[in-house]
């Protein structure tokens, strides 16, 4: 078992003008340790967080007094919450809000105005965001092995408003970079299809997104050109963004079935995206992108992240990936509600598809017509021209305590399918429920319960049966993988959240063989994964 040493040193200094909080965190990988030592370090970590919570002043909002006049409220149909994916460009405007200037406990970022740097850059239309996401995840039962790993992600995003910078109206330039550090629990210990964390990735420093967006028709349409990560706009669910598991972000089917896992975190691809948002409930997204960010062919061995280790492949010589999505929002974009009138509970519904014009390997048969499990096969899979999927996403607020807030209960659903012959996963779904402000005066806390399911395609399952027939063995045949997740996001101060998390996985990998069973007849046991995540916005 790997040993994790994680320490938090907190120094609080005050003078008559301001408070300064210095937080130092460090991780160190060392040799094997006992379960007792691991438990001792977990207790130390929780005690450190408890100390911070005790020192933090009460920043809870008080109930607002009723106003005699009903003020109009305009709902933003494109509201997105930052969640299990890295905090990307679409949520950037929310990240850099400073909030009240009452000191370190009230402002929106740990470092505030950076001694005037942010306000100076803002005068030239430049915005700067730096976010650190760190987590400790442990497999305490089941899996290919039990262990604890630390992984982290630092995301730097810079944007420029071209009108403020040099007078060009409607333009936005975005550049973001990632630093991935730590280890990968899913790869090391779990063997799951639906990986346990949305920030898990190979260690690297990489360019993530680099694009230019131009708005026209008075903001009702825009076009984006450059290197883009599709998980920031397509197939997105507002309420699913709370959760830690990867599949609540970029879904299972594109992750498993597209080349290199698709142009999504931590990879991205060159392309063009067009969006139209006419007055009313409908909006439209259409895009075309290079379909293979790393160049790894379908069915080939290798690590796509290693092949594009720094995000600068800038490939344009591959096949096109087409994607389109139609969205229905209620209340409609531009509509008004009034305080004191509960009105329509907001919801967003999406229907979309993607088509990849590349070549994809058959999951069972080779070019010679034999099963790939047949010892006489040449081992070269049959190739299919093109791949596609259809998907649907629903986000709906079903109850809120007050009509002028988004605190309340929301539900979400996302399902999609793909052909079985050329894909490992032919069907997947996510669903769940979230509750914002579960306790009085904790309006920025969110608790959620969600689930995910990935169905192994019938052609891939047939390959398992072929292998048993040809070898005379009685190994497991993959069917599907299911997980449930319970999580609570606690906001300590506006720039810092902590999030304990629990996941339970049934039939990991769809029911893969246990590597520790010499007979090869048993499958990997069900897994219990416990974790703690923290987000700090600098």
Buried (B, 14 or more C-beta within 10 A) or exposed (E): BBBBBBEBEEEEEEEEEEEEBEBEBEBEEEEEBEEEBBEEBBEBBEEBBEEBEEEEEEBEEEEEEEEEEEEEBEBEBBBBBBBBBBBBBBBBEBBBEBEEEEBBBBBBBBBBBBEEEBEEBBEEBBBBBBBBBBBBBBBBEBBBBBBBBBBBBBBBBBBBBBBEBEEEEBBBBBBBBBBBBBBBBBBBBBBBBBBBBBBBBBEBEBBBBBBBBBBEEEEBBBBBBBBBBBBBBBBBBBBBBBBBBBBBBBBBBBBBBBBBBBBBBBBBBBBBBBBBBEEEBBBBBBBBBBBBBBBBBBBEEEEBBEBBBEBEBBBEEBBBBBBBBBBBBBBBBBBEBEBBEEBEBBBBBBBBBBBBBBBBBBBBBBEBEBBBBBEEBEEEBBBBEEBBBBBBBBBBBEEBEBBBEBBBBBBBBBBBBBBBBBBBBBBBBBBBBBBBBBEEEBBBBBBBBBBBBBBBBEBBBBBBBBBBEBEEEEBBBBEBBBBBBBBBBBBBBBBBBBBBBBBBBBBBBBBBBBEEEEEBEEBBBBBBBBBBBBBBBB
